[in-house]
C-alpha cells in the first residue's frame, strides 16, 4: 500500500483534484462539499500527510464511562525503526452455559477497570446489568457504556486459579493487536516456551482488557530478555511477549489508548436519585436470612463480655493465592497517606480500636491475615486479625438488647449502623437512658463516644474526649448526624455547602446537584428547579463537558451567587410538643409543566388552644420529557403524596397517635378521579387511582386553592433567594394554624368525563360465531414454519399450566412441531370432510369417491387413506392450508417441477385433485416465473404472390405421391379441388 506522500504525488502527477480525486478540474474549482475527516481541510482523507519523521502517527481509541476515578493508558508505538508490542493472552472465560471459552485479552497494568467488547459478551451469553458509566479520554473525548457483565476467568490450560471479575461493556476496546502481522520466523525464539498467546504475532481483534486488579495476581515473577529486544514474562496464562523490536515492520503505526472513568460521579448521582424516591421497606433476601441463621447458631459469649462469632462463608471454605503482593502495595499506599497527615493517622487508629471488639473463632482467623508495621523503620510483618469488622456489630447489639429490655426500644428503633439517636422529654429521664446505654454497651466492650445534646446538662459529666467540641465554645458549632448538619444550641437543622465548581458544564452541574444532601426535602423547591435545568440539558443533547447555552448559564450563575443564603435557613428539629390534645397530618400536592411535588406538615393542637404547624418532609419529581397533560401530572402528584403519607404514618405508628389525616389538592379533576371507582377511568388513571386507594382512604382528600397550596413552589422551583422568603413552604397556609372552621371547603366536586373509560356492550345473540382460532392463524400467516411454531408455543403454554411440575422449556422439539401440524390438519379435515368423518365414526356407508380409498381415522383422529401403507393424510384440493403446505414443500426442495413436487407430496399426503392444486401454487411462485420467461414469438411471414393472384383452377398443380406411386393427388394451388389418377405407367416409362 502506498504511503500518503506517494498518493499525494500520484494525484499531482496525474493532475487529479486532491479533494474528490476527479480529473477534469482542480481543487479550487471542486464542487464537492467533502473535507478531510482527520484535519477538516479541503483534501481527500487518503491524502492526509503524517509527520512520521518527528513523531509516530497517532490513532486514538477512546472509551468513556462512570467506575471510580479510573484512568487507563495503553500504548502501541511504532517509530521509524522500532515497534513496541503489548502483552496479550488467551484467557478462559466462563460463558452463560457454564463452560470456559478462550478469549484474546490485552493485559494492561495501568487500568483500574476491566473491559469486554459487546460482540464477545453476546457470544459468551453473559447476563448484562444496567449501569451509567462514562469514560473520558484524550482531549476530553468521551464515550458511554450502560452495561456491566460479571464472569470468571482462568488459564486455558488449567482449572485454577479462577478470578471473578466485573467487566464494562464497550462496543469496541481497541484496534487490532498488533497493528500489523509479523513474520512467523519470530516464533522460533519462543519454541521452548508455552506462550500465553500462541498467535501474538498475527494482527487480530482484542475482545477483553484485564486491568491492574488482576495484573498482580497473574505474574509468576520470571522474565526472559531475548536478543531481538522482546521480553517474555511468565504468567499463569503462559509466557506473555512484550517489548520493543529492533527490526521494524514495513508499516509504521502508533496507537495510543487512554481512558478515564469517573465512578464517583455515578455513585453520587445514584445516591441523589435514591434520596429523591419515597423510601420503601425492604424484605430480607434468602442470603440475609441465611446470615441471620448463621449468626444465631454460631454466636457465643465470653466471661469478659466479648462476643465470638464464626465468619459467614457462602459455600466451601475459600482458597487464596498470590494476595500478599497486592496487600503489600495497599499497605505502602495507606502509609504514604497516613504519614503525610498525622491527625488522620491518630483518628484512623482510634476508629479501628472502636470496632475491634468482637472476636472470631480460632479456626476462622487464618482467613484474616493482614500486613502491618508500627513505624516505617520496622519490617513488614504478617498478623492474624482476631476480630471482625464493625459491620457485624448490629448482631451483637441485638443480643445485648435481649438481656436488657429497658433500652431495647432504643436499640430497636433509634440506632443506625454505629450511631445512636434518641431523646427524652426531660433531663432526668434522658440521663437515666444515657447511663443505661453506657453500662449496657460496656458489657459488650463497646464504648459510646462523640456525645451531642441540645441540653448541656446531659454532657457536663462526660470527659472532653467523648465530646465533638468544647461546651464553652462561643461559636455555633454543628454536628453531622446521618448526613444532616444539626446545631445543638438552637436545636435546628442547617445547611452548609462547599463552593461549587467554577467550570460550568453538564458534568459539573450534575455533580454539584448530586452533592445536595436533603433526605427530608427541606430544599425541594430548589432541587426541583436544578433538576429541571439538568433535564433541559439532556433534551438539548448538550455534551458532558461542553458549556450550556447562555440562558441556562445565567440561571446557574445566579444560583451559585445566591447559594450562600441557604445557610440562613433553620429547620426546627423538635416538632412534637411535650403535651398536646391532638396531632394531625396534612399533606399537599401540586403539579406544573416542570414537575410535581408533595409536602407533609404536622398540625399540633396544644392544651392552651394554640395550634403549631411543623414541616415534616417533601418529595418532588420532574415532569417526563414526553408531554403529559396537567391533570395527569396532578394525579401523579396525588400518588406521590399518598406514598409519602403512607410512609410517614408507618414511622409514627409506634411513637405517636395521629388523630386525623388530610390530603389536599387544587385539581378538581384529580379529586373526581380519586373519589370514584377506578374501573371508570382509562388505564393510566385507573392504575394510579388504585394505588392511591391502597395507600390512603379516598375520604381524606379535600380541595384547596392554588394560591394557598404550599406544594406549588416545589412543583415550579425556586432559586435560593426566593426560597428563603417563602413562608408558605416552611409553615404551610395561614388557615392551617387556625380552627377548622376557617379551612377552605368545596361543597361538591364536579363530575368529569376526562379519561373516562368507554365500554361498549354487545349482544351475544346478534353476533355470528367467530372464526375458528386455528383458521384465523392460517389466514393471518403464509409460512407453514411460522404457523407451526406459534401454535407449538401456545400448546406448550397450555401444557405448562396443567403440569406445573413438568414444565417444558428451551427450544421447540420435533414432536412439539409435529403435534402443532397435526392439530392444523385435523382442523382442516373437520371443516372439509366433516360428513365423511361422521360416517366413519358412526360406521355408516361412505360415498363412492371415498369408499374406494378405504379411509380410516388413526389414533390421533386424523383422516388417512387405507391400504398397505396407511400413512397418507387426506387433504382437500382447495384450502389455504393445503396451498401453504404445497408452497412450503416447493420452497424446501428448491422449486421442483409439478411432477416432482407431486411425488414429494405423495410421500405423506393424499391431496384430492393434487395436479390442479400444485399447478395453482406453482403459477403464483415468483421465483419459478422469473426462471421460465416466455420465448419470443416471431411474426408470421407474408404469403407468396401466387397465393393471392387470380387464376383459373388447375392451371398450376401440386403433385403428391403416395402408396408406392400407384396414384397421384393433384390439388390446385389456388383452389381446393382435387384430382386423382394412376401414374404408375408414367413413372415406369420414365
GIZIQUI-V319901 format. One record per helix or strand of 3 or more residues. SS is the DSSP state (H for helix, E for strand). FROM is the first residue (numbers start at 1). LEN is the number of residues. If there is no record, write none. Layout:
BEGIN
SS/FROM/LEN  SS/FROM/LEN
END
This chain:
BEGIN
H/4/10  H/27/3  H/45/3  E/58/4  E/70/7  E/82/4  E/88/7  E/100/8  E/115/3  H/118/7  E/128/9  H/138/3  E/142/14  E/162/9  H/184/7  E/208/3  H/212/7  E/219/7  E/230/6  E/238/8  E/254/8  H/263/14  H/286/13  E/307/3  H/324/17  H/342/13  H/362/6  E/369/4  E/381/4  H/390/14  H/405/9  H/427/17  H/456/3  H/464/3  E/478/4  E/484/4  E/492/3  H/506/9  H/524/16  H/550/19  E/582/10  E/595/11  E/611/12  H/630/23  E/660/6  H/668/7  H/678/3  H/683/13  H/698/3  E/701/3  H/706/3  H/712/5  H/720/5  H/727/5  H/734/4  H/740/3  H/764/3  H/773/8  H/784/19  H/804/3  H/814/19  H/834/8  H/848/4  E/873/3  H/880/13  H/898/8  E/909/3  H/914/10  H/926/6  H/945/4  E/957/6  E/967/6  E/978/4  H/984/6
END
